[in-house]
């Protein structure tokens, strides 16, 4: 089988990646600093168009969205994300006093006022990230001797970190989110590669092959018509 091999370093920083849309630069910087102290990877943008440009070129784990921003406001951004079937968790962080109903109608997953205590904001962020994995804890059991830290995005076997290529790790990350469900190559491509990528399905096959060689051939099940799934616990 021929694979297209990508040049991704295992030394790239892994972790929960957040895109923060906020046009108040002082407030933007203060929240960014706070979240980076909590070990999140944070990128920022000042207007709606810049936000769209960022998600065209990158993949994120969480969007934090202000409503009153230039060019394209937060409500329109969320409508566009919903139309595109972007399932990335969306947290609205705004000073609009009565924006909660409209925010949820337009597709947000959480809502926080800007005057909220930073610890409560952090709690909301962690809750949404864990919700994406259907987990109540930061560490998810993969097998009897393997765990996955969903915030650090690191895999451990017998408490030793297993180094994987960054996109191979991203494939595993998405399969963990969808554990027990079959996921097509197309869905995997859409959710681990940015929109501007020219990735092909044989690249996904390479990452699956890499995971099986590293973690064991029985961990990931494949089906010709439905794709791949991470087997549920007890089925390994």
C-alpha positions as CSV (number, residue, x, y, z in Angstrom):
1,X,0.0,0.0,0.0
2,X,1.4,3.4,-1.0
3,X,1.1,6.3,1.5
4,X,1.6,10.0,1.2
5,X,3.9,10.7,4.1
6,X,3.5,14.1,5.8
7,X,6.3,16.0,7.4
8,X,5.0,16.5,10.9
9,X,7.2,16.6,14.0
10,X,6.5,14.8,17.2
11,X,8.0,17.7,18.9
12,X,5.3,20.2,18.0
13,X,3.4,21.5,21.0
14,X,0.2,19.5,21.8
15,X,-2.7,20.6,23.9
16,X,-6.1,22.2,23.8
17,X,-6.2,24.8,21.1
18,X,-8.5,27.8,21.4
19,X,-9.4,30.5,18.9
20,X,-10.6,33.7,20.7
21,X,-12.6,36.3,18.8
22,X,-12.5,39.7,20.7
23,X,-12.0,43.2,19.4
24,X,-11.1,44.8,22.8
25,X,-7.4,44.3,22.6
26,X,-6.7,44.8,26.3
27,X,-9.4,42.4,27.4
28,X,-8.3,40.0,24.7
29,X,-4.7,40.0,25.9
30,X,-5.7,39.6,29.6
31,X,-7.8,36.5,28.8
32,X,-5.2,35.1,26.5
33,X,-2.5,35.5,29.2
34,X,-4.8,33.8,31.8
35,X,-5.6,30.8,29.6
36,X,-1.9,30.4,28.5
37,X,-1.0,30.2,32.2
38,X,-3.5,27.4,32.4
39,X,-1.5,25.6,29.6
40,X,-4.0,26.2,26.8
41,X,-2.8,27.1,23.3
42,X,-4.6,30.4,22.4
43,X,-4.8,32.2,19.1
44,X,-6.7,35.5,18.8
45,X,-8.5,37.5,16.2
46,X,-10.0,41.0,16.2
47,X,-12.9,40.7,13.7
48,X,-15.2,38.2,12.1
49,X,-13.4,38.0,8.8
50,X,-10.1,37.3,10.5
51,X,-11.9,34.5,12.5
52,X,-13.0,32.8,9.3
53,X,-9.5,33.1,7.8
54,X,-8.1,31.5,10.9
55,X,-10.4,28.5,10.8
56,X,-9.8,28.1,7.1
57,X,-6.1,27.5,7.9
58,X,-6.2,25.8,11.3
59,X,-8.1,23.3,13.4
60,X,-9.2,24.3,17.0
61,X,-10.7,22.5,19.9
62,X,-12.8,25.5,21.2
63,X,-14.0,28.8,19.9
64,X,-14.5,31.7,22.3
65,X,-16.7,34.3,20.6
66,X,-17.6,37.8,21.4
67,X,-20.8,39.1,19.8
68,X,-20.1,42.8,19.0
69,X,-17.1,42.5,16.8
70,X,-16.4,44.3,13.4
71,X,-17.1,43.0,9.9
72,X,-19.1,39.8,10.8
73,X,-20.6,39.7,14.3
74,X,-20.6,36.7,16.6
75,X,-24.2,35.7,15.8
76,X,-23.5,35.5,12.1
77,X,-20.3,33.6,12.7
78,X,-22.1,30.9,14.7
79,X,-24.8,30.7,12.0
80,X,-22.1,30.1,9.4
81,X,-20.4,27.5,11.6
82,X,-23.7,25.6,12.0
83,X,-24.4,25.7,8.2
84,X,-20.9,24.3,7.6
85,X,-21.5,21.6,10.3
86,X,-18.5,22.7,12.3
87,X,-18.9,20.8,15.6
88,X,-16.1,22.6,17.4
89,X,-17.4,23.7,20.8
90,X,-18.4,27.4,20.9
91,X,-18.4,29.5,24.0
92,X,-19.9,33.0,23.8
93,X,-18.0,35.5,26.1
94,X,-19.7,38.9,25.8
95,X,-20.9,42.0,27.7
96,X,-24.3,41.9,26.1
97,X,-26.7,41.6,29.0
98,X,-29.5,39.7,27.3
99,X,-27.6,37.8,24.6
100,X,-27.9,34.3,26.1
101,X,-31.1,33.2,24.3
102,X,-30.0,34.5,20.9
103,X,-26.6,33.0,21.4
104,X,-28.0,29.5,22.0
105,X,-30.5,29.9,19.1
106,X,-27.5,30.6,16.8
107,X,-25.6,27.5,18.0
108,X,-23.4,28.3,21.0
109,X,-22.6,25.5,23.5
110,X,-22.0,27.8,26.4
111,X,-22.4,31.4,27.5
112,X,-20.4,33.6,29.9
113,X,-20.7,37.3,30.7
114,X,-17.4,39.2,30.6
115,X,-17.9,40.2,34.3
116,X,-17.8,36.5,35.3
117,X,-15.0,35.5,37.6
118,X,-12.0,34.0,35.7
119,X,-12.2,30.7,37.7
120,X,-15.8,30.3,36.5
121,X,-14.7,31.0,32.9
122,X,-12.0,28.4,33.3
123,X,-14.6,25.9,34.6
124,X,-16.9,26.6,31.7
125,X,-14.0,26.1,29.2
126,X,-12.9,22.8,30.8
127,X,-16.5,21.6,30.9
128,X,-17.0,22.2,27.2
129,X,-13.8,20.5,26.2
130,X,-14.7,17.4,28.3
131,X,-18.2,17.4,26.8
132,X,-16.6,17.0,23.3
133,X,-15.1,13.7,24.5
134,X,-18.2,12.7,26.5
135,X,-16.0,12.6,29.6
136,X,-16.2,13.9,33.1
137,X,-12.5,13.5,33.7
138,X,-9.3,14.9,32.1
139,X,-7.9,11.4,31.6
140,X,-9.7,8.8,29.5
141,X,-9.0,5.1,29.7
142,X,-8.2,3.6,26.3
143,X,-7.2,0.1,27.4
144,X,-6.2,-1.5,30.7
145,X,-2.7,0.0,30.4
146,X,-3.3,3.1,28.2
147,X,-4.8,6.5,29.1
148,X,-5.3,9.7,27.1
149,X,-5.1,13.2,28.7
150,X,-7.6,15.2,26.7
151,X,-6.3,18.6,27.7
152,X,-2.6,17.9,27.1
153,X,-3.5,15.6,24.1
154,X,-1.0,13.0,25.2
155,X,-1.2,9.3,25.2
156,X,0.3,7.2,28.0
157,X,1.1,3.5,28.2
158,X,1.9,2.2,31.7
159,X,2.3,5.9,32.6
160,X,4.9,6.5,29.9
161,X,4.2,9.1,27.2
162,X,3.9,7.6,23.8
163,X,5.1,9.9,21.1
164,X,3.1,10.0,17.9
165,X,3.2,12.2,14.8
166,X,1.0,15.2,15.3
167,X,-1.6,14.3,12.7
168,X,-1.6,10.6,13.8
169,X,-2.3,11.9,17.3
170,X,-5.1,14.1,15.9
171,X,-6.7,11.0,14.2
172,X,-6.6,9.2,17.6
173,X,-8.0,12.2,19.3
174,X,-11.0,12.4,17.0
175,X,-11.6,8.6,17.2
176,X,-11.6,9.0,21.0
177,X,-14.3,11.7,20.7
178,X,-16.3,9.3,18.6
179,X,-15.5,6.1,20.4
180,X,-17.7,3.2,19.4
181,X,-18.8,4.9,16.2
182,X,-17.5,4.3,12.7
183,X,-16.0,7.4,11.2
184,X,-15.3,7.7,7.5
185,X,-12.0,8.9,6.0
186,X,-13.8,12.0,4.7
187,X,-15.1,12.9,8.2
188,X,-11.6,12.4,9.7
189,X,-10.0,14.6,7.0
190,X,-12.6,17.3,7.6
191,X,-12.0,17.3,11.4
192,X,-8.3,17.0,11.7
193,X,-7.1,19.0,8.6
194,X,-7.9,22.7,8.0
195,X,-10.2,23.6,5.1
196,X,-7.2,24.7,2.9
197,X,-5.6,21.2,3.1
198,X,-5.2,19.0,0.1
199,X,-5.2,15.9,2.2
200,X,-6.2,12.6,0.6
201,X,-7.8,9.5,2.1
202,X,-4.5,7.5,1.7
203,X,-3.0,9.9,4.2
204,X,-5.7,8.8,6.7
205,X,-4.9,5.2,6.0
206,X,-1.2,6.0,6.8
207,X,-2.2,7.4,10.2
208,X,-4.4,4.4,11.0
209,X,-1.5,2.1,10.0
210,X,0.8,4.1,12.2
211,X,-1.6,3.9,15.2
212,X,-2.0,0.1,14.8
213,X,1.7,-0.4,14.6
214,X,2.3,1.7,17.7
215,X,-0.7,0.7,19.9
216,X,-1.7,-2.7,18.6
217,X,-3.6,-4.0,15.6
218,X,-6.8,-4.7,17.6
219,X,-7.4,-1.3,19.0
220,X,-8.9,0.2,15.8
221,X,-11.5,-1.6,13.7
222,X,-12.1,-0.8,10.1
223,X,-15.0,-1.4,7.7
224,X,-14.8,-0.9,4.0
225,X,-18.1,1.1,3.7
226,X,-18.2,2.9,7.1
227,X,-14.6,3.7,8.0
228,X,-12.8,3.3,11.3
229,X,-13.7,3.2,14.9
230,X,-11.9,2.9,18.2
231,X,-13.3,-0.2,19.8
232,X,-15.3,0.4,23.1
233,X,-13.7,-0.8,26.3
234,X,-14.5,-4.5,26.8
235,X,-14.5,-5.2,23.1
236,X,-10.7,-5.1,22.7
